[in-house]
Amino acid sequence: MTDRAAPTIPAAPTTRPGPTSIDARASRNLAAIARGETVQAVVHEEVDREQVVLEVDGFSLFYGGYQALHRVSMKVPRGKITALIGPSGCGKTTLLRSVNRLNDLIDGVRVEGDMRLNGDSIYGRDVDVIELRKRMGMVFQKSNPFPMSIYENVVYALRIDGQRDRRVLDEVCERSLRAAALWDEVKDRLHESALGMSGGQQQRLCIARAVAAEPEVLLMDEPCSALDPIATQKIEELMESLVPHYSVLIVTHNMQQAARASDYTAYMVLGRLIEYGPTQSIFQNPKLPETEDYITGRFG
Amino acid sequence: MTAVAPTPALASSRSGRRAASGATMLAAGEPVAWLMAAGLGLALVMISGLLALVLWNGGTTFWPGPIVELRTLDGATLLGEEFRRERYRPDETLLADQSAAVRTAAAQALSGDGWTSRSLLRTANFDVTGTHFTWISDYEIVPDSVGRPEWAIGIERLEFGRFFGFPLRGEEDRRVVAEGEAATWAWFEAHHREVRRLWEERRDLETHEVGGVNRALESERLRLRGIELREGIPAEWVVAWSDLLRTRRGGSAEEIESARTRLAEIEAAGFVPTDRFRAAAAEFEAEEATLNDRFVELTGEIARLDAAMDRFVMVLRTVDGVEKSIPLAEIVRAIPQNQLGVGGRLLVFLDRWREFLLDGPREANSEGGVFPAIFGTVAMTLIMTLAVVPFGVLAALYLREYAKGGAVISAVRIAVNNLAGVPSIVFGVFGLGFFCYVVGASIDQLLFEAKLPNPTFGKGGLLWSSLTLALLTLPVVIVATEEALAAVPRSMREGSYACGASKWQTIRRIVLPRALPGIMTGAILAMARGAGEVAPLMLVGAVKLAPELPIDGVAPFVHPERSFMHLGFHIYDLGFQSQNSEAAKPMVFTTTLLLIVLIALLNLIAIWLRSRLRRRFAGSQF
């Protein structure tokens, strides 16, 4: 991952350009969104050259009468880190939780459109949600280790699958903890409670748990928002070590993090995907003015 | 708290938060804190007052005090233990009945404020005097007549309550073998233990051996009755046949003949019992004969023991000079109360506690021990807990995890909470009507038909009591469990779902372990509530005296259908149903103390279990 140079965030322009300023164009697009219209996303051509692991296809989601996602379509590339950014309430987390259908647990949620994981429909009528979730891993905003030992936390997905073979479990535990860069820290206390670990360790344990079952896509919902900078840095390094073996879709509020740690970035506003492309272009050369406004801190 | 001059509010706010060690209540300037402290203080005073009352009265019951002898102005001599002392104001009419000497003394004693003191003297010797207790006012006593005679002996015996008197002589086979106080006492001490050993042997023979023969006889009879029911043997034939059996054992020749004729008449009328029944009847006859032989043998043995014990009689003199013979076998414990030092008294005290905790009751429960009641209380509470916790947890799991919220669920929740407010006696009535008369009667019909019309499960018993109290405590468990389940963070469930766990897997592996300490809290509350409950038990199985424990060495070892004794009911019985209520009063306190300690112990065990669970799941919370 040495070739990914962290792009610098451009400083906000100090002078206003002419009448066709990006501000004017931006407000036109945002005004359309405010009227409830669907906006065509600008997708950079580099995205189409990648292999697709997860395809979102015209996906809309309603919380009762409120529409949280408006016909979102995007292709998540295999073996890369894709970041979802956007102002609060733009639907990034909703989109992420729709991928493993966690939103099903909320009363009154209705969806339109579909997603496909390696070509298999996620919202088809005969999809077994339990089986589907076993093909993905998820890391949450706040670390949520289970009230059991470190070992049992990591092999949880295998346990509920009925795996009893001690050798397999031991092997998966070590591999996952190594993948989460936690092995050296906890290998001597695998059978102690996971709740005795530090916050950063707990979050890495959750990552180990999420990768234990070899997920096809790893979903991360602001995994560092509750961590201090040092723990955050460790998680980011860990994410980079996970690709290209795993495909990661990450929601983040922290634009520096998106810029530093991701290969692709998708910018969302009010339930719509606005612009989607390689992180470097999004941050250094965005095609849409509202994207530039957001990443320079003038909007959102 | 030492008095500290209040600091001006401004000054203290400028200096910031004071160190906890130096701060006084005055430093916390919120008046509402005082209100709360007062509330807590009041609660503490009431609770510790109640506990102190129970502890003092219950704890001192078994301490042997001195026996005092005194003369009254009326010329009577009294001997007894001081039981209670109080200040009172004698009534005019009370004094009018007294002799002139007493009136004069009273007038002098009451000349001040009209108050004086009186003592309740346990004079005992109910079989001689007809009373257990006598009130003595201070002015009635001849001055300087109060003494503690060295040879006054307090005797606890099997009947008529205590006896206070002086040893006169010891008799063996009606021959005097010891005379004089010291010699008689030495003779008593030499033989009492041996005689009591014989007495215990006799008691064991009576309860275990004779009881065993009776049980065997009963089970043989039931077996025959079962065959009789299956084969459809008419009742009149059975009556005639058992008459024949009975007359053969001890009737005259004519009686045997008439029974035989009656049997022949019935058989001539067309009924011939089946071969199978005849075989069973013959077997029964043989078995009954063997058991009867055994019974006669046991009766002989008991008579031999009785004779051996009855040889030893101690003759005592009451303070009035009446002679009273008491067989040594009837003396549970004799104490020369005025000769004992603190150590000796302590030994008596401990021995009485041992008897209280480990023996059965005697003298209509007012003496002896409460072991059957302890056993019954613990067994009932444990069975109740085993019944209510799984039941309540399942109900709460469905309510909280599976049911879709709505009007029906809200109604169910309200109903469950209201259940907690239903008077407990109503549960007793329900338990009697449903468990005993419906469920129990059905079980009897199905499994114990031979025993009918005597009910087996169709009456109050340990099982039905436990289940009734389980119903009573169900709301506690449901509410506590629901709260514990609701407290499991949503993020933890989502983490489990995201790993591909099903709902049940998530509940079993994540939610339940995490909620377990809270569920245990519910179980602890339910136990405390159930163990102290009495009213419903009076209807569904607690009795004054249960001859057998619900768990014993007789197959099938556990007898959940049996009635049982319960400490709470025992307290009620002692306090309100006792003939000698004054003597039973200290036992009420002692039993209350025991019940409180028992519940506290059960709770401590549960709390220890819970803290172990907590330690497993807790850690530094992020």
Interface residues (C-beta under 8 A of the other chain):
Chain A: N100 L102 L105 I130 E131 R133 K134 M136 G137 M138 F140 K142 S143 N144 F146 P147 M148 Y156 A157 R159 I160 D161 S193 A194 L195 G196 M197 S198 G199 Q202 C206 R209 A210 A213 L219
Chain B: P489 S491 M492 E494 G495 S496 Y497 A498 C499 G500 A501 S502 Q505 R509 I510 P513 R514 R616 F617 A618 G619 S620 Q621 F622
